Structures are given as C-alpha cells and as structure tokens.
Amino acid sequence: MRTALIHARLHSADDCTILIDDGIISAVHESSQGRLDGYEIFDCAGHVIAPGFIDTQVNGGGGVLFNDDTSIDGIARIAAAHRCFGTTGLLPTLISDDLDVIASAIKAVDAAIEAGVPGILGIHIEGPYLSPIRKGTHDESKFRVLDDADIALLSSLKRGKTVLTLAPECNDLTHIRALTNAGVIVSAGHTDATYTQTQQAIQAGLRGFTHLFNAMSPLMNREPGVVGAALSDTDTWCGLIVDGFHVHPATLAVALRCRPLERFMLVTDAMPNLGTDLVDFRMQGKTVHVRGGRLVDDNGVLSGSVLDMASAVRNAVNLLGLPMAQALRMASGNPADFLGIGHSHGRIAPGYRADLVLFDDSLQACQTWIAGEAG
C-alpha cells in the first residue's frame, strides 16, 4: 500500500508531502510538488501533522477496565477509544492484582499483538509490588514482594515491551537487576523510598518514574526522597499527568527546569470512562466517580484520570508554557525512547513507522494512521 499525505504542515515547513510505502515512511518532502504516480492521495489541507502519540499508562477506555477484561476484544476496545484522541501506540496497564490476572493480561497482550490489534506496543504492570504507605487507589490486599517465580512471569511476554512499576524499597535490588536483564523496563511508583534507596535502584537498572510526584516520597529539605532522586538524575524518564489536578502546573514547570526535557513523557493514566459518557464505574470493589473533571473514589482519592493524550499536549502548552514542538515530543518521541523503540517509532522521518496524527485548527485529533492504515 502506497499513500501520499500532501499539504501537511510540519514544524519544519508549512507544505510537506509524506510518502508511505507498506506502513513505513519512505520520504518527507518540504513541498507538495512532484510526481505521485501509484500513490493514494490524502490532502491534509494545511493542517498540522505529528507523530502519533504513545501512552505508556492506559488503565482503560471505551468502557473497558483492563483488569476486568483481559481479552483481545477488550484490549482492542481500549485502543480504539484512545485512537480517537491521537494515540497510535499504548501499553494496556494493569493495576495491582493477583498473579493469575497478571498472567491472563500478559497472554492477552501477546495474543493481541500477534493478531495485529492496531496500536498495542506491550503491557504496563503497575504493581502489586508497591508500598502500602503510598498505595493511592490500589488494593493493598493484592500487594506482594517479588520472588523468582514472579520474575519469570513478568518477563514472559513474547511480543512487545513490558513495563513494571514497583516500590524499590519493598523489593530486593537483585530482583530489580534480574528483571532488567530479562528485558523488563522497571519504573518506580507508589513508593516511599529514600533518596539513597532510589539511587541504588537506578544503579540496579531502574529506568523510569511512574506519574512523577504522585504516590511517592516528596522532595524535602533533609531527605530528597524519590522526587529528589528523579529530578537529579539525567538518564531516567519521568511520566507526567498534566491534567491540572494530579500535580500543580507550577510544580511541573519547576520539574521541567531540573533535568533534560527529552526525559519527560506525557501519560494519561486513563480509565474506562475515556471516550464514553460514563460518570462512574466500578474498580476492584470501589465506585469511581467523575467529579469536576477528575476521577475520585468515595473517599475522594484520585483514581486515574479523565485525560486523553491530545488534551495532555494542549495542557502542556497552555498550563506549562511549552512550545508545541516540545509538547508533541513528550507525547511521542520521548515515550518511544523510554520503551526502546525510538529507532522506529515517534518521529516523522524516512524509515520510521507511519504512525501519525493530524490535527484540526483547534488542535483536536481528526485523523490517525497506524502503520500507514488510516483510522
């Protein structure tokens, strides 16, 4: 299949042509002139086109909570809901649960990738290796400590990437190192670790921080905590929920000045209500409500978000004052690098996969392509 996207606006030029051959970008021309024989033409009408968004933390969407529906169909419904908002790659995310549910989720993601469900890049397992002190909305009764059998299960995905969120202080460094050696991307979250414990985990292979500032030990005067370790390290990645509720915009703006911008990535932490008119839903025995643009349980605890990636990009511009190019990079190229797929995803350049999003004048996603297929 050969497709030519003409009259596309990139940050480098206002009138570009992007040629796609068999799902891969074959050429990018800063002009809409030239012979296009044999290509199916799509006129972008001067709208902005960008790399498709990559969301590494997606609990649900389209009425589906991943924990409740670890099936190919459930995964496809989640991905379809997020695609409407420009997300062309995501990790279905399982919050703390029993080992049999984790096993089922891993098998379902593997099967979904094998079946070619558009947009599935792997799985994010958030817990159950977490700290009760920073449990957030997670069910503490599901918490456990890593052992050798767990590592074998967590590293069993055959296709795609696996991200595991854990509390470093609750698990042995040798197990963190074993997970890293097995190809699992380890991230710190729901953790009360000290600065020193977090540094030790980074040395053992810890690669990221899940929803920075939320559910982790804060930066204090004599104990920098997890936040201090994250902001003082230049090699790991930090996920940010930019919805105006999880973290104050001023706090995020300070964080962005502390370390390289290319090490931050936007995430949604989205729940089943995304793409639906649901005002409440059930999650692990609790009712979660949409109230004033946020998701809370009956006790007022934040329980995921109503955020989509297109809104996250707009918020990064409007709330944090970032240039659009940087906000888009935090939604595509940076998470691709975090996942280790930055050589093939997250950029518009020859040789990259044609995962793309087109915006209208109000920066709403109006068209996507995944591996060159429009949807």
C-alpha positions in Angstrom: 0.0 0.0 0.0 1.4 3.4 -1.0 0.0 6.6 0.4 1.0 10.3 -0.1 -0.1 12.8 2.5 0.1 16.2 0.8 -0.2 19.8 2.1 0.8 18.7 5.6 2.2 21.2 8.0 5.2 20.2 10.0 7.2 22.4 12.3 10.0 22.5 9.7 7.7 23.6 6.8 4.2 24.6 6.0 3.6 22.5 2.9 5.0 19.0 3.2 4.5 15.7 1.5 4.9 12.5 3.4 5.2 9.3 1.3 4.3 6.0 2.9 5.2 2.6 1.5 3.9 -0.6 3.2 3.4 1.2 6.5 6.8 2.9 6.6 7.6 6.5 5.8 9.7 6.4 2.7 10.3 10.1 2.1 9.4 13.6 3.5 9.5 16.5 1.1 9.2 20.1 2.1 6.9 20.7 -0.9 3.7 19.3 -2.3 5.0 19.3 -5.8 6.3 16.3 -7.7 5.1 13.1 -9.3 2.9 10.9 -7.1 2.1 8.2 -9.6 0.9 5.0 -7.9 0.2 6.7 -4.6 -3.2 7.1 -3.0 -3.5 10.8 -2.2 -4.7 12.2 1.2 -4.9 16.0 1.3 -4.1 17.3 4.8 -5.4 20.8 3.8 -2.6 22.6 5.6 -3.3 21.1 9.0 -0.6 20.1 11.5 0.6 16.5 11.3 2.7 14.9 14.1 4.0 11.5 15.2 1.2 9.5 16.7 1.0 9.7 20.5 2.5 6.9 22.6 0.8 6.4 26.0 2.6 4.2 28.4 -0.1 4.2 31.1 -3.6 3.3 30.0 -5.8 1.5 32.5 -8.8 1.5 30.3 -11.1 3.3 27.8 -14.2 2.8 25.7 -16.0 1.4 28.8 -13.3 -1.2 29.5 -11.1 -1.6 32.5 -8.1 -3.8 31.6 -8.2 -5.6 35.0 -11.8 -6.6 34.3 -11.4 -7.6 30.7 -8.0 -9.2 29.8 -9.1 -10.3 26.4 -8.1 -9.4 22.8 -11.5 -7.7 22.3 -11.2 -5.7 25.5 -7.7 -4.5 24.5 -9.0 -3.6 21.0 -11.8 -1.5 22.5 -9.4 0.3 24.8 -7.0 1.1 21.9 -9.9 2.2 19.6 -11.1 4.7 22.2 -7.7 6.2 22.6 -7.0 6.4 18.9 -9.8 8.9 18.6 -7.6 11.3 20.6 -4.4 10.7 18.5 -2.9 7.8 20.4 -1.4 5.3 17.9 0.6 3.3 20.4 -0.1 2.3 24.0 0.5 -0.1 26.9 -2.7 -1.5 28.4 -2.0 -1.1 32.1 -2.9 -3.5 34.8 -3.2 -2.1 38.4 -2.3 -4.3 41.3 -4.0 -7.7 41.0 -3.5 -11.4 41.7 -0.9 -13.4 39.8 -3.5 -15.3 37.7 -4.9 -11.9 36.4 -1.4 -10.8 35.6 -0.7 -14.0 33.7 -4.0 -13.6 31.8 -3.2 -10.0 30.9 0.3 -10.9 29.6 -1.2 -13.7 27.4 -3.9 -11.4 26.1 -1.5 -8.6 25.2 0.8 -11.1 23.5 -2.2 -12.5 21.5 -3.4 -9.0 20.6 0.0 -8.1 19.2 0.1 -11.4 17.3 -3.4 -10.7 15.9 -2.4 -7.3 14.7 -4.6 -5.2 17.0 -3.6 -1.7 16.0 -1.6 0.3 18.5 -0.6 -2.3 21.1 3.1 -1.9 22.0 3.2 -4.1 25.1 1.9 -4.1 28.6 2.4 -2.0 31.8 2.0 -3.9 35.1 1.6 -1.3 37.8 2.0 -3.2 41.0 1.4 -5.3 43.0 5.0 -4.8 44.3 4.1 -1.5 45.9 4.3 0.3 49.2 1.2 0.4 51.4 2.3 3.8 52.6 1.9 5.2 49.1 -0.9 2.9 47.8 -3.1 5.5 46.3 -6.2 3.9 44.8 -4.5 0.4 44.6 -5.9 -2.5 46.6 -3.4 -3.2 49.4 -4.6 -6.7 49.8 -3.1 -7.6 46.4 0.4 -6.4 47.4 3.3 -8.8 47.4 7.1 -8.9 47.2 9.0 -10.1 44.1 10.4 -13.6 44.0 12.0 -15.7 41.3 8.6 -17.1 40.1 7.2 -13.6 39.8 10.2 -12.6 37.7 9.7 -15.5 35.3 6.0 -14.5 34.9 6.7 -10.7 34.5 9.3 -11.4 31.8 7.2 -13.9 29.8 5.7 -11.5 27.2 7.0 -12.7 23.8 6.0 -9.7 21.7 6.2 -6.0 22.6 7.5 -4.2 25.7 6.9 -4.8 29.4 7.0 -2.0 31.9 6.7 -2.8 35.6 6.0 -0.2 38.3 7.3 -1.2 41.7 8.4 0.3 45.0 12.2 -0.1 45.2 12.3 -0.2 49.0 9.9 -3.1 49.1 11.8 -5.3 46.8 15.3 -6.7 46.6 17.8 -5.0 44.3 18.9 -8.3 42.8 15.3 -8.9 41.6 15.3 -5.4 40.0 18.5 -6.3 38.3 17.2 -9.7 37.2 14.1 -8.0 35.7 16.2 -5.5 33.8 18.4 -8.3 32.5 15.3 -10.1 31.3 14.2 -7.1 29.3 11.6 -5.7 31.6 11.6 -1.9 31.9 11.4 -1.1 35.6 9.8 2.1 36.9 9.4 3.4 40.4 6.0 4.3 41.6 3.7 4.1 44.6 6.9 4.2 46.7 8.1 5.7 49.9 11.8 5.0 49.1 14.5 7.3 50.3 16.8 9.2 48.0 19.6 6.6 48.6 17.3 3.6 48.1 16.1 5.1 44.8 19.7 5.8 43.6 20.6 2.2 44.4 17.6 1.1 42.3 18.7 3.2 39.4 22.1 1.6 39.6 20.4 -1.8 39.5 18.6 -0.9 36.3 15.5 1.3 37.3 14.6 3.2 34.1 11.7 5.5 34.9 9.3 7.1 37.4 5.6 6.5 37.2 3.4 9.6 37.4 6.1 11.8 38.9 5.1 13.5 42.3 2.0 11.3 42.7 2.2 8.4 45.2 5.9 8.8 46.0 8.1 10.3 48.8 8.4 14.1 48.2 11.4 16.3 47.9 12.2 17.6 51.5 15.0 19.7 52.9 17.0 16.8 54.5 15.5 13.9 52.6 15.2 14.4 48.9 13.1 11.2 48.5 12.0 9.6 45.3 11.1 13.0 43.7 14.6 14.4 44.5 16.3 11.3 43.1 14.2 11.6 39.9 14.9 15.3 39.4 18.6 14.9 40.0 19.1 12.0 37.6 19.5 12.8 33.9 19.2 9.3 32.4 15.8 8.0 33.6 12.4 9.0 32.2 9.6 10.6 34.2 5.9 10.2 33.3 3.7 13.3 33.9 -0.1 13.5 34.2 -0.7 17.1 33.0 -4.4 17.5 33.8 -4.2 20.4 36.3 -5.3 18.1 39.2 -2.7 15.4 39.8 0.1 18.0 40.1 0.0 21.8 40.2 1.3 23.3 36.9 3.8 25.4 38.8 5.3 22.2 40.3 5.6 20.6 36.9 7.1 23.8 35.5 9.8 23.6 38.2 10.5 19.9 37.4 10.9 20.7 33.7 13.8 23.0 34.6 15.6 20.4 36.6 16.5 17.8 34.0 16.6 17.3 30.2 13.2 17.8 28.6 13.7 14.8 26.5 13.5 12.6 29.6 9.9 13.6 30.3 6.8 11.9 28.8 3.1 12.6 28.9 0.8 9.9 30.2 -2.9 9.8 30.7 -3.5 7.2 33.5 -6.8 6.9 31.7 -9.8 4.9 33.0 -12.8 3.2 31.3 -14.8 6.4 31.1 -12.5 7.8 28.3 -14.4 8.0 25.1 -17.7 7.4 26.8 -20.4 9.3 28.8 -19.8 7.2 31.9 -19.9 9.3 35.1 -19.0 6.5 37.4 -17.7 2.9 37.2 -16.6 0.1 39.4 -12.9 -0.8 40.0 -11.9 -3.6 42.3 -14.9 -3.3 44.6 -15.0 0.5 44.7 -17.0 3.0 42.8 -15.1 5.7 41.0 -16.8 9.0 40.1 -16.2 11.8 37.6 -16.3 14.9 39.6 -15.3 18.3 38.3 -13.0 16.9 35.7 -11.3 14.4 38.0 -11.8 10.8 39.0 -12.2 10.1 42.7 -13.4 7.2 44.8 -15.9 7.6 47.6 -13.1 8.8 49.9 -12.0 11.5 47.5 -8.8 9.6 46.5 -7.7 10.3 42.9 -8.3 7.2 40.9 -6.7 7.6 37.5 -7.8 10.5 35.2 -10.3 11.6 32.5 -7.3 12.8 30.4 -6.7 11.9 26.8 -3.3 12.5 25.1 -4.5 15.3 22.8 -5.7 17.2 25.9 -2.4 16.4 27.6 -0.5 18.0 24.8 -2.7 21.1 24.8 -2.3 21.3 28.6 1.5 21.1 28.3 1.3 24.1 26.1 -1.4 26.1 27.9 -0.6 25.2 31.5 3.2 24.7 31.4 4.1 27.2 28.6 5.9 24.6 26.5 6.4 25.1 22.8 4.1 22.9 20.8 7.0 21.0 19.3 8.3 20.1 22.7 4.8 19.1 23.9 4.4 16.8 20.9 7.8 15.3 21.5 6.8 14.5 25.1 3.8 12.6 23.7 5.7 10.6 21.0 9.4 10.6 20.6 10.2 10.6 24.4 8.0 7.7 25.3 9.3 5.8 22.3 12.8 6.3 23.6 11.7 5.2 27.1 10.4 1.9 25.5 13.5 1.4 23.5 11.7 1.8 20.1 12.9 5.3 19.3 14.7 4.0 16.2 11.3 3.0 14.6 8.5 5.0 16.4 7.8 8.5 17.5 9.3 10.6 14.6 8.4 11.6 11.1 11.4 10.6 9.1 12.3 8.1 6.4 12.5 4.6 7.8 10.1 5.2 10.7 6.7 3.5 11.1 3.9 5.6 9.7 2.1 6.2 13.0 0.7 9.7 12.6 -1.9 12.1 13.8 -3.5 15.0 12.0 -4.9 18.0 13.9 -7.7 20.4 13.0 -7.3 24.2 13.7 -8.3 23.7 17.3 -5.7 21.1 17.8 -8.2 18.3 18.1 -7.1 15.0 16.5 -9.1 14.5 13.3 -7.3 11.6 11.6 -4.7 9.0 12.5 -2.6 6.4 10.7 -1.1 3.3 12.3 1.5 1.6 10.1 0.1 3.7 7.2 -3.5 2.5 7.8 -6.0 5.3 8.2 -8.5 5.1 11.1 
